[in-house]
Amino acid sequence: MPKLLQDLSLTAVIAGLITCLIGISVSAVLVIEAAQSLGANAAQISSWLWALGIGIGISGVWLSWKYQYPVSTAWSTAGLALIIASAGHYSLGEAIGAFLICGLLTAALGFLGIFERIFHFIPQSLTSAMLAGVLLKFGISVFGSLQQSWKFVLSVLAIYLISKKISTRYSIVITVFTAIALCPFFIDFTILSLNWSMAQPVWIQPEFSLQAVLGLALPLLVINLASQYLPGLAVIKSYGYPPKVNGILGWTGISQAILAPFGCFSVNLAAISAAVSLDTQAHPDPQKRYIAGMSCGLFYILMGLFAATLTSVLMAFPAILITILAGIALFGTIGHNIALAFQQSHEREAALMTFLFSASNIQFFGIGSAFWGLLLGLMVHFLFKLKPQVT
């Protein structure tokens, strides 16, 4: 506890808050839609959000403290898309059973060390290129928002650049609070009157069927590994931290399995949002950034406990505010990973293919461009390693 209090900093707490906001603001509505599509009632939908918040939050706090670097956890947006698309084929109980099986399989891949061997086989230039490609759209979206409200965007950008020049450590903190304060002057923004109420967990009896295992559990596992764990581990590695692959997969999988009967469809390593907590803006000392991961977890727990209330708060924030803050918070990570990706001249061709494909945002078989971009990059990488035979 003395170490925790000594390492505590406002910048790390704000980084954790932004990480949490990015993780839930975009797809909180999709959680509700996915639960509804499976026939869940209002109490069960609230239970889904409770289970996600508790599972993601506790695992994030525990892993960040255990490994002493930010381990930001999240749910899978791509997984939500799969659930919504598959909803007509399974009952709510069968879906819950599939979530439980998916969690157990994730834990097995982690604790048995299977996924770690695959991850260490991939060159860092390609994982950095993949991550930079995935994050690129968030940086571009800041400038794309100029057409919507150029005065607001330029004002926030100016504040960010000036604060960055004055104090790199507190630039994001200053930008966040100033951007919120500027909202009423540039865009429609109404502060809602809140009705605080605690969410209640509801047990949903799991049902197991081969159809749900093959059609939902296994595809959900593949999507989580490709769209969450691979880029999430890549961003941890890119900042010089040892990616504890076995423990991260194992404990997140266990968390998902335990809370699946209450609606927890995934507890994954955060991919895009994790970069905010790992960057120097969280804290200049890499040994003290774990506070950002723990803070993110605590905010997720609050979301779970006050699911309905906090969801309404998130929906009240203008979408452009979240877009701009997310993009600005990721500027440093985008630049950092582009530099790592193209550092080695002999790997630039493969890194370029990975970067461009990952940035394309296309999907095949429900799996996003990050996985396919990395796969293409590996093919190019090994093609260029082949020595031509001279006859």
C-alpha positions in Angstrom: 0.0 0.0 0.0 2.8 2.6 0.7 4.3 1.9 -2.7 0.8 2.4 -4.3 0.3 5.7 -2.6 3.9 6.8 -3.5 3.4 6.0 -7.2 -0.1 7.5 -7.4 -0.3 10.4 -9.9 -3.1 12.5 -11.5 -1.7 11.9 -15.0 -1.9 8.1 -14.6 -5.4 8.2 -13.2 -6.5 10.4 -16.1 -4.8 8.1 -18.6 -6.8 5.2 -17.0 -10.0 7.2 -17.3 -9.4 7.9 -21.0 -8.5 4.2 -21.6 -11.8 3.2 -20.0 -13.8 5.8 -22.0 -12.3 4.7 -25.3 -13.0 1.1 -24.4 -16.7 1.6 -23.6 -18.0 4.7 -25.2 -17.9 3.4 -28.8 -19.6 0.1 -28.2 -21.6 0.3 -24.9 -24.8 0.5 -27.0 -23.7 -2.7 -28.9 -23.6 -4.6 -25.6 -27.3 -3.7 -25.1 -28.1 -4.6 -28.7 -26.3 -8.0 -28.4 -28.1 -8.9 -25.2 -31.5 -7.8 -26.7 -30.9 -9.8 -29.9 -30.5 -13.0 -27.8 -33.8 -12.2 -26.0 -32.4 -10.8 -22.7 -34.8 -8.7 -20.6 -34.0 -5.4 -18.9 -32.6 -7.0 -15.7 -30.5 -9.4 -17.7 -29.1 -6.6 -19.9 -28.1 -4.7 -16.7 -26.5 -7.9 -15.5 -24.4 -8.1 -18.7 -23.0 -4.7 -18.1 -22.4 -5.5 -14.4 -20.6 -8.7 -15.2 -18.4 -7.0 -17.9 -17.5 -4.2 -15.6 -16.6 -6.4 -12.7 -14.7 -9.0 -14.8 -12.8 -6.5 -16.8 -12.1 -4.2 -13.8 -10.9 -6.8 -11.4 -8.7 -8.5 -13.9 -7.2 -5.2 -15.0 -6.5 -4.1 -11.4 -5.0 -7.5 -10.5 -2.8 -8.0 -13.6 -1.5 -4.4 -13.5 -0.5 -4.8 -9.9 0.9 -8.3 -10.4 3.1 -7.3 -13.4 3.8 -3.7 -12.4 2.9 -2.3 -15.8 -0.5 -1.2 -17.3 -2.5 -4.2 -18.3 -5.7 -2.7 -19.6 -8.5 -5.1 -20.2 -11.7 -4.6 -22.2 -14.5 -6.4 -24.0 -14.3 -7.3 -27.7 -16.3 -5.0 -30.1 -15.6 -7.5 -32.9 -17.0 -10.2 -30.6 -20.2 -8.1 -30.2 -20.6 -7.9 -33.9 -20.3 -11.7 -34.1 -22.9 -12.2 -31.4 -25.4 -9.8 -33.0 -24.9 -11.5 -36.4 -25.3 -15.0 -34.9 -28.1 -14.2 -32.5 -31.0 -15.8 -34.5 -29.3 -19.2 -34.3 -28.9 -19.6 -30.5 -31.0 -19.2 -27.4 -29.7 -16.9 -24.6 -28.7 -20.0 -22.5 -26.7 -21.5 -25.4 -24.9 -18.2 -26.0 -24.0 -18.1 -22.2 -22.7 -21.6 -22.5 -20.6 -20.6 -25.5 -19.2 -17.6 -23.6 -18.2 -19.9 -20.7 -16.5 -22.4 -23.1 -14.7 -19.5 -24.9 -13.3 -18.3 -21.5 -12.1 -21.8 -20.5 -10.4 -22.3 -23.9 -8.7 -18.8 -23.6 -7.4 -19.8 -20.1 -6.1 -23.1 -21.4 -4.2 -21.4 -24.3 -2.6 -19.1 -21.8 -1.7 -21.4 -18.9 -0.5 -24.1 -21.3 1.8 -21.6 -23.0 0.5 -22.3 -26.5 -0.3 -18.8 -27.5 3.0 -17.4 -26.1 5.0 -19.6 -28.5 3.0 -18.2 -31.4 3.4 -14.6 -30.3 7.2 -14.7 -29.9 7.5 -16.1 -33.4 6.4 -12.8 -34.8 8.9 -10.0 -35.5 8.3 -6.8 -33.5 8.5 -4.7 -36.7 5.3 -6.4 -37.9 3.4 -6.2 -34.6 4.3 -2.5 -34.5 3.2 -2.0 -38.1 0.0 -3.8 -37.3 -0.7 -1.6 -34.3 0.2 1.6 -36.1 -2.2 0.6 -38.9 -5.1 -0.1 -36.5 -4.6 3.1 -34.7 -4.1 5.3 -37.8 -7.8 5.9 -38.3 -8.1 7.4 -34.8 -5.4 9.9 -35.5 -7.0 10.7 -38.9 -10.5 11.0 -37.4 -9.3 14.1 -35.4 -8.7 16.0 -38.6 -11.7 14.4 -40.3 -13.8 16.0 -37.5 -12.8 19.5 -38.8 -15.8 19.3 -41.3 -18.2 18.7 -38.4 -17.0 21.5 -36.0 -13.7 23.0 -37.1 -13.7 25.7 -34.4 -14.0 23.2 -31.6 -11.4 20.8 -33.1 -8.8 23.5 -33.8 -9.3 24.9 -30.3 -8.7 21.5 -28.7 -5.7 20.9 -31.0 -4.2 24.3 -30.1 -4.7 23.6 -26.4 -3.0 20.2 -26.8 0.0 21.5 -28.7 0.5 24.5 -26.3 0.2 22.3 -23.2 2.5 19.7 -24.8 5.1 22.4 -25.3 4.7 23.7 -21.7 4.3 20.3 -19.9 4.5 17.0 -21.8 3.4 15.1 -18.6 0.2 17.1 -18.0 -0.8 17.9 -21.6 -3.5 15.2 -21.9 -5.0 16.1 -18.5 -5.2 19.8 -19.5 -6.6 18.9 -22.9 -9.3 16.6 -21.4 -10.7 19.1 -18.9 -10.4 22.1 -21.3 -12.2 20.2 -24.1 -15.1 19.3 -21.8 -15.3 22.9 -20.6 -15.4 24.1 -24.3 -18.2 21.8 -25.4 -21.1 24.1 -24.5 -19.6 27.0 -26.4 -19.1 25.1 -29.7 -21.6 22.1 -29.8 -24.9 21.1 -28.4 -24.2 19.5 -25.0 -26.7 19.0 -22.2 -25.8 17.8 -18.8 -28.4 15.2 -17.7 -29.8 14.9 -14.2 -28.6 11.5 -13.0 -30.5 8.9 -11.1 -27.8 6.8 -9.3 -28.8 3.1 -8.9 -26.8 -0.1 -8.4 -26.9 -2.8 -11.1 -27.9 -6.3 -9.9 -26.4 -9.5 -11.2 -28.8 -12.1 -12.6 -27.8 -15.7 -13.1 -28.6 -17.0 -16.6 -28.4 -20.8 -16.8 -25.8 -21.9 -19.3 -26.9 -24.5 -21.9 -24.4 -26.4 -24.0 -24.8 -27.5 -27.6 -22.3 -28.6 -30.2 -23.8 -26.1 -32.6 -23.2 -23.1 -30.2 -19.6 -24.3 -29.5 -18.7 -24.6 -33.1 -20.7 -21.6 -34.4 -20.2 -19.1 -31.5 -17.6 -20.2 -28.9 -14.8 -21.1 -31.4 -15.3 -18.1 -33.7 -15.4 -15.8 -30.7 -12.1 -17.3 -29.5 -10.4 -16.7 -32.8 -11.7 -13.2 -33.1 -10.6 -12.3 -29.6 -7.1 -13.7 -30.1 -6.8 -11.9 -33.5 -8.4 -8.6 -32.8 -7.7 -8.1 -29.0 -4.8 -10.2 -27.7 -2.4 -9.9 -30.7 -2.4 -6.1 -31.0 -2.8 -5.7 -27.2 0.4 -7.7 -26.5 2.1 -5.9 -29.4 1.5 -2.5 -27.8 2.8 -3.8 -24.4 6.0 -5.1 -26.1 6.5 -1.9 -28.1 6.9 0.1 -24.9 9.6 -2.3 -23.6 7.5 -4.2 -21.1 7.7 -8.0 -21.0 4.4 -9.3 -22.4 3.3 -11.9 -19.8 1.3 -13.8 -22.4 0.5 -16.9 -20.4 -0.7 -15.0 -17.3 -2.7 -12.4 -19.2 -4.6 -15.0 -21.3 -5.0 -17.3 -18.4 -6.4 -14.9 -15.9 -8.7 -13.0 -18.3 -10.0 -16.3 -19.6 -10.8 -17.5 -16.0 -12.5 -14.1 -15.3 -14.7 -14.5 -18.4 -15.6 -18.1 -17.5 -16.6 -17.3 -13.9 -18.8 -14.4 -14.9 -20.2 -15.8 -18.1 -23.5 -17.0 -16.4 -24.2 -13.3 -15.6 -23.6 -12.1 -19.2 -19.8 -11.7 -19.5 -19.3 -12.5 -23.1 -15.5 -11.5 -23.1 -12.7 -10.3 -20.9 -9.9 -9.5 -23.2 -6.7 -7.6 -23.3 -7.4 -4.1 -24.6 -5.9 -3.3 -27.9 -6.3 0.3 -29.1 -7.2 1.9 -25.8 -4.3 0.2 -23.9 -1.8 2.5 -25.7 -3.0 5.5 -23.7 -2.0 4.0 -20.4 1.3 2.7 -21.7 2.5 6.0 -23.2 4.8 8.5 -21.5 1.9 10.9 -21.0 0.6 8.5 -18.3 3.9 9.0 -16.4 7.5 9.7 -17.4 8.7 6.8 -15.2 7.8 3.5 -16.9 7.8 1.8 -13.4 4.9 4.0 -12.3 2.5 3.6 -15.2 0.9 0.6 -13.7 -1.3 3.0 -11.8 -3.0 3.9 -15.1 -3.9 0.2 -15.7 -5.2 -0.1 -12.1 -7.2 3.1 -12.5 -8.7 1.9 -15.7 -9.8 -1.3 -13.9 -11.4 0.7 -11.1 -13.4 2.8 -13.6 -14.6 -0.4 -15.2 -15.8 -1.6 -11.8 -17.6 1.6 -11.2 -19.2 1.2 -14.7 -20.4 -2.3 -13.7 -21.8 -1.2 -10.3 -23.6 1.8 -11.8 -24.1 0.3 -15.3 -27.3 2.0 -16.3 -26.3 5.4 -14.9 -22.8 5.5 -16.4 -24.1 4.3 -19.8 -26.5 7.3 -19.9 -23.6 9.6 -19.0 -21.5 8.2 -21.8 -24.3 8.6 -24.2 -24.7 12.3 -23.1 -21.1 13.2 -24.2 -21.0 14.4 -27.8 -19.5 11.8 -30.1 -17.0 14.3 -31.5 -15.5 14.9 -28.0 -14.7 11.2 -27.5 -13.3 11.0 -31.1 -11.0 14.0 -30.6 -9.8 12.9 -27.1 -9.1 9.4 -28.3 -7.2 10.5 -31.4 -5.1 13.0 -29.5 -4.3 10.6 -26.7 -3.1 8.1 -29.3 -0.9 10.5 -31.3 2.3 9.5 -29.4 1.6 5.8 -29.8 1.0 6.0 -33.5 4.3 7.8 -34.0 6.1 5.5 -31.7 5.0 2.4 -33.5 5.6 3.8 -37.0 9.2 4.5 -36.0 9.6 0.9 -34.6 7.9 -0.7 -37.7 10.2 0.9 -40.2 13.4 1.0 -38.2 15.0 -2.0 -39.8 15.5 -1.5 -43.5 15.5 -5.2 -44.4 12.0 -5.6 -42.8 10.4 -2.5 -44.3 8.6 -4.2 -47.2 6.9 -6.6 -44.9 6.1 -3.9 -42.3 4.6 -1.7 -45.1 2.3 -4.5 -46.2 1.2 -5.1 -42.6 0.7 -1.4 -41.9 -1.4 -0.7 -45.0 -3.5 -3.8 -44.7 -4.1 -3.3 -41.0 -5.2 0.3 -41.7 -7.7 -0.8 -44.4 -10.2 -1.8 -41.8 -11.7 -4.6 -43.9 -13.0 -7.9 -42.6 -13.0 -11.5 -43.9 -15.0 -14.2 -42.1 -15.7 -11.8 -39.3 -12.0 -11.3 -38.5 -10.6 -7.7 -38.7 -7.8 -6.3 -40.8 -5.2 -6.5 -38.0 -5.0 -10.3 -38.2 -5.0 -10.4 -42.0 -2.4 -7.6 -42.2 -0.1 -9.4 -39.8 -0.6 -12.7 -41.8 0.3 -10.9 -45.1 3.3 -9.3 -43.4 4.6 -12.6 -42.2 4.3 -14.1 -45.7 6.2 -11.2 -47.2 8.8 -11.4 -44.3 9.6 -15.1 -44.9 9.5 -14.6 -48.7 12.3 -12.0 -48.5 14.2 -14.3 -46.1 14.4 -17.0 -48.7 17.8 -17.1 -50.4 17.5 -17.4 -54.1 19.1 -20.5 -55.6 21.9 -19.7 -58.0 22.4 -22.3 -60.7 
